[in-house]
Amino acid sequence: AMDADGKNESLSPLQQLGVEMTVRYGKYLNLLKEHAENGLCFVLMNCEKFLKRQQRTVVSSLCCLRERYAGYDWFASSVFLIMSGDGEKTLTFLQRFSRLLVSAFLWLPRLHLSMHLPVTTVESGIHPVYFCSAHHIEMLLKAELPLVFSAFHMSGFTPSQICLQWITQCFWNYMDWSEICHYIAICILLGPDYQIYMCISVFRHLQQDILKHTEA
């Protein structure tokens, strides 16, 4: 296990900003105590080290394939809060969780440059969540909520774009903390297809607002 003291050298500015936001949110929820920042840095650095062992080297002009995962690890941060800031317990969970298929859909950095994906998929730079979950969300939305689907079509903005944002951020800044926990638990216990149903149910909940905005 790596020590968190070297966090400034190991974590990118974006990750450090994410750590600050996570710790601030955790303290707001009364889930974290003082010095929780070191514990979260410890988790993120070890996750990166662990996942790097399962990554393949790709020669590509795409910036997202040249280095580490481009975004912040919102899923690992969510688990850290669920575990009340216990870094060791968080890492133990993530290691076991990584063996499950659902980890590919909930934990986006899990499949970054992953050797578990075909080379052509890795070289495309497109995450499986986009062409699996987001694709099925659009298909279901067209069948279940045709008015919402039409509203998106008229706006020139695809539902998959906003869904990818929700999924990448584990619905942070969109749902309350208890609902975020329910989302993670439901997908783990019932399967990754519930990620799709969750997004559809959110669109159903927002249907009147979406249609009102379309008219305006």
Solvent accessible surface area in square Angstrom, and as a share of the most:
residue,aa,sasa,rsa
1,A,115,0.89
2,M,66,0.29
3,D,97,0.50
4,A,9,0.07
5,D,114,0.59
6,G,29,0.28
7,K,41,0.17
8,N,99,0.51
9,E,146,0.65
10,S,34,0.22
11,L,7,0.03
12,S,32,0.21
13,P,115,0.72
14,L,88,0.44
15,Q,18,0.08
16,Q,53,0.24
17,L,106,0.53
18,G,4,0.04
19,V,2,0.01
20,E,89,0.40
21,M,79,0.35
22,T,0,0.00
23,V,14,0.08
24,R,157,0.57
25,Y,53,0.20
26,G,0,0.00
27,K,80,0.34
28,Y,172,0.65
29,L,48,0.24
30,N,134,0.69
31,L,50,0.25
32,L,13,0.06
33,K,174,0.74
34,E,126,0.56
35,H,149,0.67
36,A,12,0.09
37,E,66,0.30
38,N,65,0.34
39,G,20,0.19
40,L,0,0.00
41,C,2,0.01
42,F,33,0.14
43,V,0,0.00
44,L,6,0.03
45,M,8,0.04
46,N,17,0.09
47,C,6,0.03
48,E,51,0.23
49,K,94,0.40
50,F,40,0.17
51,L,10,0.05
52,K,138,0.59
53,R,169,0.62
54,Q,40,0.18
55,Q,48,0.22
56,R,69,0.25
57,T,133,0.77
58,V,20,0.12
59,V,150,0.86
60,S,31,0.20
61,S,94,0.61
62,L,74,0.37
63,C,97,0.58
64,C,51,0.31
65,L,12,0.06
66,R,152,0.55
67,E,126,0.57
68,R,89,0.33
69,Y,50,0.19
70,A,71,0.55
71,G,26,0.25
72,Y,10,0.04
73,D,14,0.07
74,W,35,0.12
75,F,4,0.02
76,A,0,0.00
77,S,0,0.00
78,S,0,0.00
79,V,2,0.01
80,F,0,0.00
81,L,0,0.00
82,I,74,0.38
83,M,42,0.19
84,S,71,0.46
85,G,22,0.21
86,D,56,0.29
87,G,11,0.11
88,E,113,0.51
89,K,111,0.47
90,T,0,0.00
91,L,30,0.15
92,T,60,0.35
93,F,59,0.25
94,L,3,0.01
95,Q,93,0.41
96,R,155,0.57
97,F,5,0.02
98,S,7,0.05
99,R,192,0.70
100,L,88,0.44
101,L,132,0.66
102,V,8,0.05
103,S,2,0.02
104,A,14,0.11
105,F,31,0.13
106,L,3,0.01
107,W,1,0.00
108,L,10,0.05
109,P,12,0.07
110,R,26,0.09
111,L,16,0.08
112,H,20,0.09
113,L,20,0.10
114,S,1,0.01
115,M,97,0.43
116,H,112,0.50
117,L,27,0.13
118,P,85,0.54
119,V,71,0.41
120,T,103,0.60
121,T,25,0.15
122,V,7,0.04
123,E,81,0.36
124,S,52,0.34
125,G,33,0.32
126,I,83,0.42
127,H,34,0.15
128,P,10,0.07
129,V,0,0.00
130,Y,82,0.31
131,F,95,0.40
132,C,40,0.24
133,S,3,0.02
134,A,0,0.00
135,H,96,0.43
136,H,87,0.39
137,I,0,0.00
138,E,41,0.18
139,M,110,0.49
140,L,55,0.28
141,L,0,0.00
142,K,126,0.53
143,A,80,0.62
144,E,84,0.38
145,L,5,0.03
146,P,74,0.47
147,L,111,0.55
148,V,0,0.00
149,F,45,0.19
150,S,52,0.33
151,A,6,0.05
152,F,24,0.10
153,H,145,0.65
154,M,146,0.65
155,S,78,0.50
156,G,71,0.68
157,F,91,0.38
158,T,58,0.34
159,P,6,0.04
160,S,7,0.05
161,Q,87,0.39
162,I,41,0.21
163,C,0,0.00
164,L,50,0.25
165,Q,84,0.37
166,W,11,0.04
167,I,2,0.01
168,T,39,0.23
169,Q,33,0.15
170,C,1,0.00
171,F,2,0.01
172,W,15,0.05
173,N,142,0.73
174,Y,98,0.37
175,M,36,0.16
176,D,99,0.51
177,W,33,0.12
178,S,66,0.42
179,E,77,0.35
180,I,0,0.00
181,C,35,0.21
182,H,110,0.49
183,Y,1,0.00
184,I,6,0.03
185,A,43,0.33
186,I,59,0.30
187,C,0,0.00
188,I,48,0.24
189,L,144,0.72
190,L,104,0.52
191,G,16,0.15
192,P,34,0.21
193,D,60,0.31
194,Y,77,0.29
195,Q,1,0.00
196,I,19,0.10
197,Y,95,0.36
198,M,35,0.16
199,C,0,0.00
200,I,14,0.07
201,S,55,0.35
202,V,26,0.15
203,F,3,0.01
204,R,125,0.46
205,H,155,0.69
206,L,57,0.29
207,Q,38,0.17
208,Q,121,0.54
209,D,71,0.37
210,I,32,0.16
211,L,36,0.18
212,K,132,0.56
213,H,144,0.64
214,T,54,0.31
215,E,150,0.67
216,A,119,0.92
